[in-house]
Amino acid sequence: MKQIKNLISSLMILMIKGYQLLLSPILPKTCRHLPTCSEYAIESIKTLGPAKGLMKAIIRILKCNPFGSSGYDPVIKRK
């Protein structure tokens, strides 16, 4: 089971890194948070696992709008 979670996490991180390398450079810089949403997604997947990490990343991306929050927003480490 742990191997499957690691494989899923690795694939998700690979897709995010692909986005960072291929799409992010040609899109306008709009992230309102630090770390960026893609960096946050990678860190949350590494820290919380694929399911919880993805949910945290989606919530973070939804907050990244003119009416949402901004500033320093680190991944909360699980206890």
C-alpha positions as CSV (number, residue, x, y, z in Angstrom):
1,M,0.0,0.0,0.0
2,K,2.8,2.4,0.9
3,Q,4.5,1.7,-2.5
4,I,1.3,2.6,-4.3
5,K,1.0,5.9,-2.3
6,N,4.6,6.7,-3.1
7,L,4.0,6.0,-6.8
8,I,0.9,8.2,-6.9
9,S,2.8,10.9,-5.1
10,S,5.7,10.7,-7.5
11,L,3.4,10.9,-10.5
12,M,1.6,13.9,-9.1
13,I,4.8,15.7,-8.3
14,L,6.2,14.9,-11.8
15,M,3.1,16.5,-13.4
16,I,3.4,19.6,-11.3
17,K,7.1,19.9,-12.2
18,G,6.2,19.5,-15.8
19,Y,3.8,22.4,-15.4
20,Q,6.5,24.4,-13.7
21,L,8.9,23.8,-16.6
22,L,6.6,24.0,-19.6
23,L,3.5,26.1,-18.8
24,S,4.5,28.4,-15.9
25,P,7.2,30.3,-17.8
26,I,4.7,31.4,-20.5
27,L,1.8,32.3,-18.2
28,P,1.7,35.6,-16.4
29,K,2.8,35.6,-12.8
30,T,-0.4,35.8,-10.7
31,C,0.3,33.8,-7.6
32,R,-0.6,35.8,-4.5
33,H,1.1,33.5,-2.0
34,L,4.5,32.4,-0.9
35,P,5.4,29.6,-1.6
36,T,3.8,29.6,-5.0
37,C,0.8,27.4,-5.5
38,S,2.8,24.7,-7.4
39,E,5.5,24.7,-4.8
40,Y,2.8,24.4,-2.1
41,A,1.2,21.5,-3.9
42,I,4.5,19.6,-4.1
43,E,5.3,20.2,-0.4
44,S,1.8,19.2,0.7
45,I,1.9,16.0,-1.4
46,K,5.3,15.1,0.1
47,T,4.2,16.0,3.7
48,L,0.6,14.8,3.8
49,G,0.4,12.2,1.1
50,P,-1.4,12.2,-2.3
51,A,-5.0,12.5,-1.1
52,K,-4.7,15.1,1.6
53,G,-1.9,16.9,-0.2
54,L,-4.0,17.2,-3.3
55,M,-7.0,18.5,-1.4
56,K,-4.9,21.1,0.4
57,A,-3.4,22.1,-3.0
58,I,-6.9,22.5,-4.5
59,I,-8.1,24.6,-1.6
60,R,-5.0,26.8,-1.9
61,I,-5.4,27.3,-5.6
62,L,-9.1,28.3,-5.0
63,K,-7.9,30.9,-2.5
64,C,-5.6,32.4,-5.1
65,N,-7.9,35.1,-6.5
66,P,-8.3,38.8,-6.1
67,F,-10.8,38.3,-3.2
68,G,-8.8,35.5,-1.5
69,S,-5.9,35.6,0.8
70,S,-2.3,36.5,0.0
71,G,1.1,36.4,1.7
72,Y,3.1,33.7,3.4
73,D,1.1,30.5,3.6
74,P,3.2,27.5,4.4
75,V,2.1,23.8,4.4
76,I,1.0,22.8,7.9
77,K,3.0,19.8,8.9
78,R,1.0,16.9,10.4
79,K,1.7,16.0,14.0
